[in-house]
């Protein structure tokens, strides 16, 4: 069975005014076995609006397993990295829309890829993530050697900034506060988009993207439900563990779970 090592760390964004949370995965079946860089990597994952880097964990695990099952590639080291976009997940949050413009996110992605020694990478992006990896390549040619765009937000020209669209209006209406972790899972599991997700992905998303707070709290705490030992307090000192995550399902009448 494939053993996936997960490493998380933080790095400065492209404008230097905040941190981005990152996660990498590598196959560690045999740490002493000499491996060469995979011809199919490195891989960079970018998530959709409202999601987080952990939604790619199952995909990373599947890719690592596929590599070990094909003897032609079992000596290859596939390096995979995902990030939390600005104002998402465990990355720093910004109040101004100007600071979360997709052009800036494109710069962030190019900055990460080029400073993480995975350039040129294969960029995989979903929805907003697809638009942002495309923006990264357009603004910084050569960042990626190939792109896999899943439902990318890439509209035909003429290009201009639009503050409100049917997609953004729909995203703004998403329910973001629940009484418990179980309520979140039950609510989301009924939605058509999540019915097609493989087992475990929804749990990874909920445990990483939601945090426990009080109904009257106006702050935005950066601690997700599954905050565990994989988190690193130092921007330059990543820590590692297996890819399993733990979460607390305990709740009280004075607490809510917020996205």
C-alpha positions in Angstrom: 0.0 0.0 0.0 1.3 3.5 -0.9 2.4 5.6 2.1 2.1 9.3 1.4 4.2 11.7 3.4 2.5 15.0 3.9 4.5 18.2 4.7 2.9 21.6 5.4 4.5 25.0 5.7 4.0 28.7 5.1 5.6 31.0 2.6 5.3 34.7 1.8 2.9 35.7 -1.0 4.1 37.5 -4.1 3.4 41.0 -2.7 5.1 40.3 0.6 2.1 41.4 2.7 1.0 38.0 4.0 1.6 34.2 4.2 0.3 31.4 2.0 -0.3 27.9 3.4 1.2 25.1 1.4 1.2 21.3 1.5 3.3 18.8 -0.4 3.0 15.0 -0.9 5.6 12.4 -1.8 5.5 8.6 -1.9 7.6 7.2 0.9 7.3 3.5 0.5 11.1 3.1 0.6 12.9 6.2 1.8 16.3 4.5 1.2 15.5 3.7 -2.4 17.3 6.0 -4.9 14.7 7.8 -7.0 14.9 10.1 -10.0 12.5 13.0 -10.6 9.3 11.8 -12.3 8.9 12.6 -16.0 5.2 13.3 -15.1 5.8 15.9 -12.5 6.2 18.0 -10.5 2.5 18.8 -10.0 0.9 22.0 -8.6 -2.7 21.9 -7.5 -5.0 25.0 -7.3 -8.4 24.7 -5.7 -11.8 26.4 -6.5 -13.4 29.3 -4.7 -14.3 28.5 -1.1 -12.2 25.3 -1.1 -8.7 24.5 0.3 -5.6 22.6 -0.5 -6.7 19.5 1.4 -9.3 18.6 -1.3 -6.4 17.5 -3.4 -5.1 15.0 -0.8 -7.0 12.0 -2.3 -5.9 12.9 -5.8 -2.3 13.1 -4.7 -2.7 9.7 -3.0 -4.2 8.2 -6.2 -1.3 9.6 -8.3 1.3 8.2 -5.9 -0.4 4.8 -5.9 -0.5 4.8 -9.7 3.2 5.4 -9.8 4.0 2.5 -7.5 1.7 0.1 -9.4 3.5 0.7 -12.7 7.0 -0.8 -12.4 8.3 1.4 -15.2 7.8 4.4 -12.9 8.3 3.0 -9.4 11.8 4.5 -9.1 10.5 8.0 -9.9 9.9 10.6 -7.2 6.6 12.5 -7.9 6.5 15.8 -6.0 3.1 17.3 -5.6 2.3 20.7 -4.0 -1.1 22.4 -3.3 -1.7 25.8 -1.7 -4.5 27.7 0.0 -5.2 30.8 -2.1 -5.4 34.2 -0.4 -8.3 34.4 2.0 -8.8 30.7 1.9 -8.0 27.9 4.3 -5.0 28.5 6.5 -3.6 31.3 4.3 -3.7 34.9 5.5 -7.1 36.6 5.0 -7.6 40.0 3.4 -10.5 42.4 3.8 -10.1 44.1 0.4 -11.2 42.6 -2.8 -8.2 44.3 -4.5 -5.9 42.1 -2.5 -7.6 38.9 -3.7 -7.8 39.8 -7.4 -7.2 36.7 -9.5 -4.3 38.5 -11.3 -2.5 38.7 -7.9 -3.4 35.1 -7.2 -1.7 34.2 -10.6 1.4 36.1 -9.4 1.2 34.1 -6.1 1.1 30.8 -7.9 4.0 31.7 -10.2 6.0 32.9 -7.2 5.3 29.6 -5.3 6.2 27.4 -8.2 9.4 29.2 -9.0 10.6 29.4 -5.4 9.7 25.8 -4.5 12.1 24.2 -7.0 9.2 22.6 -9.0 9.4 24.8 -12.0 8.3 24.0 -14.7 5.5 22.1 -13.2 2.2 20.5 -14.4 -0.5 22.9 -13.2 -3.9 21.4 -12.2 -6.6 23.8 -11.3 -10.3 23.6 -10.7 -12.7 26.5 -11.4 -11.0 29.6 -9.8 -7.9 27.5 -9.5 -8.0 26.8 -13.3 -8.3 30.5 -14.0 -5.4 31.3 -11.7 -2.9 28.8 -13.0 -3.8 30.0 -16.5 -3.2 33.6 -15.3 0.1 32.5 -13.8 1.3 31.0 -17.1 0.1 34.0 -19.1 1.9 36.5 -16.8 4.9 34.3 -16.2 5.5 32.1 -19.3 7.3 28.9 -18.6 6.0 28.5 -15.1 4.2 25.4 -16.3 5.0 22.7 -18.9 1.4 21.6 -19.1 -2.0 22.6 -17.7 -5.0 20.5 -16.7 -7.9 22.9 -16.3 -11.1 21.5 -14.7 -14.1 23.8 -15.3 -11.8 26.8 -15.4 -13.2 30.3 -15.1 -11.7 31.6 -18.3 -14.1 33.8 -20.2 -13.7 35.0 -23.8 -12.5 38.6 -24.4 -12.6 41.5 -24.2 -11.2 41.0 -20.7 -12.2 43.3 -17.9 -12.7 43.1 -14.2 -16.2 42.3 -13.2 -17.2 42.6 -9.5 -20.5 40.6 -9.6 -21.3 37.6 -11.8 -23.9 34.9 -11.5 -21.1 32.6 -10.2 -19.9 35.1 -7.6 -23.5 35.7 -6.5 -24.1 32.0 -6.1 -20.9 31.6 -4.1 -21.9 34.5 -1.8 -25.2 32.7 -1.0 -23.4 29.5 0.3 -24.3 28.7 3.9 -21.1 29.1 5.9 -22.2 28.6 9.5 -23.3 25.3 11.0 -24.1 23.9 14.5 -21.7 20.9 14.2 -19.4 19.0 12.0 -22.1 16.4 11.4 -24.5 19.1 10.2 -21.9 20.3 7.7 -21.4 16.8 6.3 -25.1 16.1 6.1 -25.8 19.4 4.4 -23.1 19.1 1.8 -23.6 15.4 1.1 -27.0 16.2 -0.3 -25.7 18.7 -2.8 -25.2 17.4 -6.4 -21.6 18.6 -6.7 -20.5 16.6 -3.6 -22.4 13.4 -4.5 -19.8 12.7 -7.1 -16.8 13.1 -4.8 -14.9 10.0 -3.7 -15.1 8.9 -0.1 -13.0 11.0 2.2 -12.6 14.1 0.1 -15.6 15.9 1.7 -14.3 15.1 5.2 -10.9 16.4 4.2 -12.5 19.6 3.0 -14.7 20.1 6.0 -12.0 19.4 8.6 -9.6 21.8 6.9 -11.8 24.6 5.8 -14.1 25.1 8.8 -13.2 26.4 12.2 -14.9 26.3 15.5 -15.9 29.7 17.0 -18.6 31.4 19.0 -21.7 32.9 17.4 -20.8 36.4 18.6 -17.1 36.3 17.4 -16.2 38.8 14.8 -12.7 37.5 14.3 -11.5 35.1 11.7 -9.4 32.5 13.5 -7.0 30.6 11.3 -7.3 27.2 13.1 -9.2 24.6 11.2 -11.1 21.7 12.8 -8.3 19.3 12.0 -5.4 21.5 13.2 -2.8 19.0 14.0 1.0 18.3 14.3 1.5 18.8 10.5 1.3 22.6 11.0 4.5 24.5 11.1 4.9 27.8 12.9 8.0 28.8 11.0 7.6 30.0 7.4 10.9 28.2 6.5 10.7 25.1 8.5 8.1 22.6 7.2 7.1 19.6 9.3 5.9 16.2 8.2 3.6 13.4 9.1 1.4 10.8 7.4 -1.5 12.0 5.4 -4.1 10.9 7.9 -6.0 13.8 9.6 -7.8 14.0 12.9 -10.8 16.1 13.8 -12.9 16.8 16.8 -16.6 16.3 16.5 -17.4 17.6 19.9 -19.6 20.8 20.1 -21.4 22.8 22.6 -24.3 25.2 22.6 -21.9 28.1 22.7 -19.9 27.1 19.6 -20.6 27.1 15.8 -18.6 25.9 12.9 -17.8 28.5 10.3 -16.3 28.4 6.8 
